[in-house]
Amino acid sequence: MTTIEYDSNENFRDLLERIKSADGTPIEKLLVLDLATCSECVNGVYIFTSNEKTPLYVGKAQSQSFAQRIGIHFDTRTDGAMGTILKRVKLIEKLSSPVAGLQFLKEKGARLTLLIFGDQPIANAVISKLERYLIRGLDVVAPNGYNTVYGVKNLVLSTDDFNAKCKVLFEA
């Protein structure tokens, strides 16, 4: 399982580069048991990417474990409330069903990377902020110009503006 441990002393741009360069675990090799038994994988942020390392989805495991949150992304029922990544891929690629979305992800070599916090006690508010900053920093944008489910217009910030906004992330 591919994990990146968060370092609160690290520049946010460096964190983005570490995430972008991570190979990720291919989704066809993901096992719920691995997620459930990973003692350091309690909560944090997860990133789905294509084989070409294009970001597909950023989410957070906050009140639920990684095993619970990630597993529900692969709900292929058309009337299911979850299956977020499958519905996103279906919309973007104009596919016929969530099952077609799952097949598309497999063909594209979709991968998962976990951003974990190790022994650091992290407040849920910090995880939520980090998720939002990663959505913007990794440029995860749906075809309608909105970032995932938040309805936040994609923000284009200069490097200085972005670093200034990210610096206050862990000062609260």
MOLIN-V927892 format. One record per helix or strand of 3 or more residues. SS is the DSSP state (hx for helix, st for strand). FROM is the first residue (numbers start at 1). TO is the last residue. Records with the same first field share a line. If there is no record, write none. Layout:
SS->FROM-TO + FROM-TO
This chain:
st->3-5 + 44-49 + 55-61 + 111-116
hx->12-21 + 27-29 + 32-37 + 66-72 + 84-93 + 98-107 + 124-137 + 159-170
